């Protein structure tokens, strides 16, 4: 499965679907445009990446480490400005293998941009050789 659309219908806000289309396209600047200038992003157990410069560095590392990334939405829940996204994420490794892992992302979204994103994922199976 490629792209942010799931094989089964999952109701998701349009902005979230558009955002993950940019993630799956490995579009660093397009993804970055979805964040507030002073936003923070955290991936797995890594350190928080503050601001556009920190997020750009993290995205660049992630997007150049894999041939492709695809998200299949499993569930989306929203309470106020906080969105929870459950997804299966498939990574295309440089060696040609594809590895899928579950992820839960907590997003604080205000005024049309992401203020904070916390991605709970164990990338160990993806990184294993």
SERO-4910 file (N, C-alpha, C, O; in steps of 0.05 Angstrom, whole numbers):
BEGIN
 pado doro    nc1    nc2    nc3   cac1   cac2   cac3    cc1    cc2    cc3    oc1    oc2    oc3
  Unk    A     17    -24      0      0      0      0     18     25      0     36     27     17
  Unk    A     13     42    -18     29     67    -19     10     90    -14    -14     88    -18
  Unk    A     21    112     -5      5    136      0    -10    135     26     -8    115     41
  Unk    A    -24    157     32    -37    160     57    -65    149     57    -80    153     77
  Unk    A    -74    137     36   -101    126     36   -100     96     43    -83     82     33
  Unk    A   -118     88     60   -118     60     69   -135     43     52   -152     53     37
  Unk    A   -131     17     53   -147     -2     38   -176     -2     49   -195     -6     34
  Unk    A   -179      4     75   -206      8     86   -209     38     91   -190     52     97
  Unk    A   -233     47     90   -238     76     93   -234     84    122   -246     72    140
  Unk    A   -218    104    126   -213    116    152   -219    146    149   -206    159    133
  Unk    A   -237    156    165   -243    184    164   -220    200    176   -212    195    199
  Unk    A   -209    218    160   -187    234    169   -191    263    159   -202    267    137
  Unk    A   -183    283    175   -185    310    165   -169    313    139   -148    301    136
  Unk    A   -179    330    121   -166    334     95   -137    344     99   -119    335     84
  Unk    A   -132    361    119   -105    371    123    -86    349    130    -63    349    122
  Unk    A    -95    329    145    -79    307    154    -72    289    130    -49    281    127
  Unk    A    -91    283    113    -86    267     89    -66    282     71    -48    269     61
  Unk    A    -70    308     66    -52    323     49    -23    323     61     -4    320     47
  Unk    A    -22    326     88      4    327    101     19    300     96     43    300     89
  Unk    A      5    278    100     18    252     97     24    245     68     41    228     62
  Unk    A      9    257     49     16    253     21     44    265     16     59    254      0
  Unk    A     50    288     29     76    300     26     98    283     40    120    281     30
  Unk    A     91    272     64    110    254     77    116    231     59    140    224     55
  Unk    A     96    218     48    100    194     31    114    201      5    126    183     -8
  Unk    A    113    226     -3    128    235    -27    156    243    -20    172    251    -38
  Unk    A    164    240      5    190    248     15    197    277      8    219    284      1
  Unk    A    177    294     11    179    322      5    185    338     30    167    348     44
  Unk    A    210    342     36    219    355     60    207    383     63    195    389     84
  Unk    A    209    399     43    198    427     46    168    427     47    157    443     62
  Unk    A    155    409     33    126    408     35    116    399     62     97    410     72
  Unk    A    130    380     74    123    371    101    129    394    121    113    400    138
  Unk    A    152    406    118    160    428    136    139    451    136    135    464    156
  Unk    A    127    456    113    107    477    111     83    472    128     68    490    134
  Unk    A     79    447    136     56    440    154     61    445    183     44    441    200
  Unk    A     86    454    190     93    459    218     95    489    223    103    504    206
  Unk    A     87    497    247     92    524    257    122    528    259    137    509    264
  Unk    A    131    553    255    160    558    257    173    549    283    197    541    283
  Unk    A    158    550    305    170    542    331    160    515    340    161    508    364
  Unk    A    150    499    321    140    472    328    162    453    337    186    459    334
  Unk    A    154    431    348    173    410    357    163    383    345    139    378    345
  Unk    A    182    367    337    176    340    328    194    320    342    218    326    346
  Unk    A    183    297    349    199    276    362    192    250    348    169    243    344
  Unk    A    213    235    339    210    210    325    221    188    343    245    187    349
  Unk    A    204    169    350    212    147    367    224    156    393    213    174    406
  Unk    A    247    145    400    260    152    425    281    174    421    297    179    439
  Unk    A    281    186    397    301    207    392    295    232    407    273    235    419
  Unk    A    314    250    407    310    276    420    290    293    405    287    290    381
  Unk    A    275    310    419    257    328    405    273    346    386    295    355    391
  Unk    A    261    351    363    273    368    342    258    395    342    235    396    333
  Unk    A    270    416    353    256    442    355    258    459    331    280    461    318
  Unk    A    236    472    324    237    492    303    241    480    275    247    457    272
  Unk    A    238    497    255    240    488    227    268    476    222    270    457    207
  Unk    A    289    488    233    316    478    227    319    450    239    330    432    225
  Unk    A    310    445    263    313    419    275    295    398    260    304    376    255
  Unk    A    271    406    254    253    387    240    264    381    212    263    358    203
  Unk    A    274    402    198    285    398    171    308    378    172    310    360    156
  Unk    A    326    381    192    348    362    195    338    333    199    349    315    187
  Unk    A    318    330    216    307    303    221    294    292    197    298    268    190
  Unk    A    279    308    182    265    298    158    286    291    137    283    271    123
  Unk    A    306    308    133    326    302    113    340    275    119    344    260    101
  Unk    A    347    271    144    359    245    151    340    222    145    348    202    133
  Unk    A    315    224    154    296    203    150    291    198    121    291    175    112
  Unk    A    286    219    106    278    216     77    301    207     60    296    196     38
  Unk    A    326    211     68    349    201     52    357    173     61    375    161     48
  Unk    A    346    163     83    353    137     92    337    114     79    345     91     80
  Unk    A    315    121     66    297    101     54    290    108     26    290    132     18
  Unk    A    284     88     10    276     92    -18    247    102    -19    240    118    -37
  Unk    A    231     94      0    203    103      1    192    100     29    203     84     45
  Unk    A    172    115     35    156    112     60    127    114     52    119    131     36
  Unk    A    111     96     63     82     96     58     67     92     84     74     76    100
  Unk    A     46    108     87     29    106    111      1     95    103    -11    104     84
  Unk    A     -8     75    118    -35     65    116    -49     72    142    -43     62    163
  Unk    A    -68     90    140    -83     99    164   -100     76    174   -114     63    159
  Unk    A    -99     71    200   -115     51    213   -137     63    230   -158     51    232
  Unk    A   -132     86    241   -152    100    257   -143    129    262   -119    134    264
  Unk    A   -162    147    263   -157    175    269   -177    184    290   -202    180    286
  Unk    A   -168    196    311   -185    207    332   -177    235    338   -153    242    337
  Unk    A   -197    252    343   -191    280    348   -206    289    373   -230    283    377
  Unk    A   -192    304    390   -204    317    413   -193    346    414   -169    350    420
  Unk    A   -209    365    409   -200    392    408   -179    395    386   -184    388    363
  Unk    A   -156    406    393   -134    410    374   -115    387    372    -95    388    358
  Unk    A   -120    365    387   -102    342    387   -114    320    370   -137    312    372
  Unk    A    -97    309    352   -104    287    335    -86    263    341    -62    266    344
  Unk    A    -99    239    343    -84    214    345    -86    199    319   -109    196    309
  Unk    A    -64    191    308    -64    176    283    -50    149    288    -27    147    295
  Unk    A    -65    127    284    -54    100    284    -49     93    255    -67     96    238
  Unk    A    -25     83    249    -19     77    221      0     53    220     14     47    239
  Unk    A      0     40    197     21     21    190     39     36    171     30     47    151
  Unk    A     65     37    178     84     52    162    103     32    148    115     15    161
  Unk    A    104     34    122    122     16    106    145     32     96    143     53     83
  Unk    A    169     22    103    194     34     94    207     18     73    209     -7     76
  Unk    A    215     30     51    230     17     30    260     21     36    270     43     33
  Unk    A    273      0     44    301      2     51    319      4     26    310     -4      5
  Unk    A    343     14     30    361     16      7    368    -11     -6    374    -12    -30
  Unk    A    366    -33     10    372    -60     -1    349    -72    -16    350    -95    -25
  Unk    A    327    -57    -19    304    -67    -34    282    -79    -17    259    -82    -26
  Unk    A    288    -86      8    267    -98     25    248    -76     34    255    -53     36
  Unk    A    223    -85     39    203    -67     51    195    -78     78    190   -102     80
  Unk    A    195    -61     98    189    -69    125    166    -51    135    168    -26    133
  Unk    A    146    -63    146    123    -48    157    123    -50    188    127    -71    199
  Unk    A    117    -28    201    116    -27    230     92     -9    238     84      9    224
  Unk    A     80    -15    261     58      1    271     69     27    283     91     28    294
  Unk    A     53     48    282     60     74    294     35     88    305     13     84    294
  Unk    A     40    103    325     19    121    336     31    149    337     52    153    349
  Unk    A     17    168    325     27    195    325      7    213    339    -17    212    334
  Unk    A     17    230    356      1    250    371      9    277    359     32    285    359
  Unk    A    -11    291    348     -7    316    335    -23    338    348    -48    335    352
  Unk    A    -11    360    355    -25    384    364    -25    403    340     -5    412    331
  Unk    A    -50    409    331    -54    424    306    -71    448    312    -94    446    320
  Unk    A    -59    472    309    -74    496    314    -69    516    292    -47    518    281
  Unk    A    -89    531    286    -87    553    266    -76    543    239    -61    557    226
  Unk    A    -83    518    232    -75    508    206    -47    496    204    -38    488    182
  Unk    A    -32    495    226     -6    483    226     -1    466    250    -16    467    270
  Unk    A     19    449    249     26    431    271     44    445    290     64    456    282
  Unk    A     36    445    316     52    457    337     71    437    349     94    443    356
  Unk    A     62    412    350     78    391    363     70    364    351     46    359    347
  Unk    A     90    347    345     84    321    334    102    301    349    127    304    350
  Unk    A     89    280    360    104    259    374     98    233    360     75    224    361
  Unk    A    118    220    348    114    196    333    124    173    350    148    170    355
  Unk    A    106    155    358    113    132    375    116    108    356     96     97    347
  Unk    A    141    100    352    147     79    333    173     65    342    190     78    353
  Unk    A    174     39    336    199     25    341    211     18    314    203      0    301
  Unk    A    232     34    305    243     29    279    263      6    278    276      1    257
  Unk    A    267     -8    300    287    -30    301    284    -50    278    303    -57    266
  Unk    A    259    -60    273    257    -79    251    264    -68    224    274    -82    206
  Unk    A    260    -42    220    267    -29    195    297    -27    192    308    -31    170
  Unk    A    311    -21    213    339    -16    213    356    -42    214    379    -42    207
  Unk    A    343    -65    222    357    -90    224    366    -99    196    351    -98    177
  Unk    A    391   -108    194    402   -116    168    397   -144    161    406   -152    139
***
